[in-house]
Amino acid sequence: MERILSIEIEHFKNHYAGHLAAALLFSLLAPVIMGMEALNQYQAGQILDVYFSLLGIVLLTPLFMPEQNKDIRDLLASREYPLRNIQLLRLLQAVVILAVLNLLVLFQMKLGECTFPFGTYFWCAMANCVFLGGLGIFAYGITDHLVIAYMIPVFYYICCYGAGQKYLGKFYLFSLMTGDLENKIWLGTAGILLTAAGVVIRNRKK
C-alpha cells in the first residue's frame, strides 16, 4: 500500500496537478458558461453530453505522458514494479478524480433546482468521458504522440455535431439530451475496451 501511495503522489505532483487544476476550473465554471438553474432532464443531459464529457479527454488521455521523457521511461522500466501496473494506478487516479468532478457538477445542478435522475446521469456522464478518454488512450498507444492522442477524440466530438445519431448510431455522444440512455452502455463498454487495448499496445512496444 505504501508503494502504491508513493507512485500515486509522485505522479500527481510531477505530471497531473496541472490537468486537475484545469479540470476543476472547467467544472466550477460550468454554471457560468452553461447556465444550470431550473433545467429539465433533457437540458441537464445536454450539459453532461456537450460540456462535461470533454473532461474525459483532459483527464484520461495523458495516461502515458510521463514516458514521453526518455529518462523517465528508462527509470520506470528499470524498477521492479511493472510499468503496466504503474499505468493502471495512474488510470485509477484519473477515474477517481473524474468521478469526483462529475459529482461536483451534478450537485451544482441540484443546487440550481434542476430535475434529473442523479445516479443514472452520473453513470451516463462517466460513460461519455470514458469513451472519449479511451479513444485518446488508444490513439496514444498506437502513435506514441500526445497531440494526435488529443486530436482523435476531439475530432470524434466534432463529428457528433455534424453527423448526428443517424450516422453514428449507438456511439452518438449526445443522446442523453434526447432521453436515450442505451447509447451510454455502448459508449462506456467501448471506452473500457479502447483503454485496455491502448495499455496493451503501448506496453508491447517497449
N, C-alpha and C positions, 0 to 999 in steps of 0.2 A: 504493500500500500504506500509506503514511504517513497519508493521508486516511482510509482505512478504519479503521486502528487508532485514530485520533483520535476518530472517530464512535463506535466500539465502547466506548472507555474513557469518553468523556463520558456516553454513555447509561447505562453500568453505574454510574458514580459518582453520577449525579444522579437516576436513576429505577429502577435494577434491583437495587441491593445489598440492599435490604430483602426483595425477593422471593427472592433467592438464600439469604439467611440463614434465612428461614422454610422454604424447601425443604430446605436442608441439615439443619436441626434435625429436620424431619419424617423425613428419610431415616435419620439417626443414631439416632432413637428407635424405628425400626421393630422391632428385636429386643426392645425393652422392651414395646411396645404389642401387637405381634402374636405374638411368640414365633417364633424362627427356628432351631430346633435339630432335627436328625434328621427333617426333613419329607420326605414323598414328593413326586413331581412334581405331584400334584393339590393338595396342601396348599401347595406353593411357588407354584403357579399362583394360588391364592386370594389370597396376599399381593400378588402383582403386580396382579391384577384389582381387588381390593377396596381395597387400600391405596395402592400406588404410582401407579396411574392418576390419582389426584387431583392429582398434581403437574403433569399436563398443563394443568389449569385454572389452577393457581397461576403457572406459568412462561410459558405461551403466550398466555393470554387478554389480558394487559395490553399487547399489542403497540402499540396506538395511544394508550396512556395519556399520553405527553408532550404530544400535540396537544390534550389537554383544556384545557391552558392556552393562551389565545388569543395571548399574547405569544410563547410558544414556537412555536406553529403559524405565526404570521406570520414569525418568524425563519427557520424551516426552509423555508417556502415561498419566501423571498427568496434562498436560497442557490442557487448554480449547480448543486450536486449534487442530483439529483431526489429528492423526498421518498419516492417509491416505493422507490428504492434504499436509502435510509436505513432504511426499514421492513424491507426484506429482510435488511439487515445485523443489525438487532435480532432478527429471527426466527432467523437463523443462530446468533446468540449464545445465544438461548434453547434451541434444539435441542441445541447442543453441551453446554450445562450440564445439560440433561435427560438426555442420553446418559451423561454422567459420573456423575450421581447414580444412574442406572439400574445402571451397573456397580458402584457402591458397594453398593447393596442386594443385587445378585446375589453379589458377593464375600462380603458378610456371611452370606448363606445358605450359601455354600460352606464358609465357616469353621465354620458350625454343622452341617456334615456333612449338608446337605440334598441330595437326589438329584433332579436335573432336567437337561435339555439346555441348557447355558449359552447358546450362540449363539441357539438358537431362542427361548428365553424372553426374551432381550434384545430381539429384534425384535418379539415379541408384546407386550411391555410398552410399547415405543415406539409401536406401533400404537394401543393404547388411549389413551395420552397425546396423541398427535397428533389423534385423533378428538375427544376432549373439548376439547382446546385449540382445534381447528378450529371446533367449534361456538361456542365463546366468541368467537373472532376474527370469525366470520361474523355473529354477533349484534351484536357491537360495530360492525362495518362498516355494518350496516343501521340500527341505532338510535342510534349515537354516544353510548351510555350504558353506563358501566362496570359499574354494578350489574346491569343486565339481562344484560350480557355474561357475568357470573359466574353469574347465576341459571339461564340456559338449560342449560348443561352440568351444573350441579348437579341440576337438575330431571330431566334425562335419566338421570343416575346413579341417582337415587332410583327412577325408573320401572323401571330394570333389576331392582331388588329386587322391586317389586310385580308387574310384568307378566311377567317371565321370558322365556326364549328362545322360548316358544310364540308370543308376540305380536311380539317384536322381531326374530326370525329371525336373519339374517346380521349384524345390528347389535346383537346382545346382547353387552354388555361382559364378562360374567363367564363366558365359555366356556372359558377356559384351565383352570379348576379341574375341568372335566369332560373335558378332553383334546381338545377340539375346537379345532383350530388354524386351520381355514379362515376362521372369522369374522374373524380378525385381518387377513387380506388385505383384506376388505371394509372393515373399520374404518379401516385405515391409508390406503387409497385414498380413502375418503370424507373423511377428515381433511385430506388434502392438497388435495382439490378445494374443500372448505369454506374452508380457509385462503386459497387462491388467489382464490376468489370474494370473500371478505371484503376482501382487499387491493385488488382491482379496484374493488369497490363503494365502498369508503372513498375512494379517490383520484378517482373520478369525481364525487364530491360536492364536491370542492374547486373 
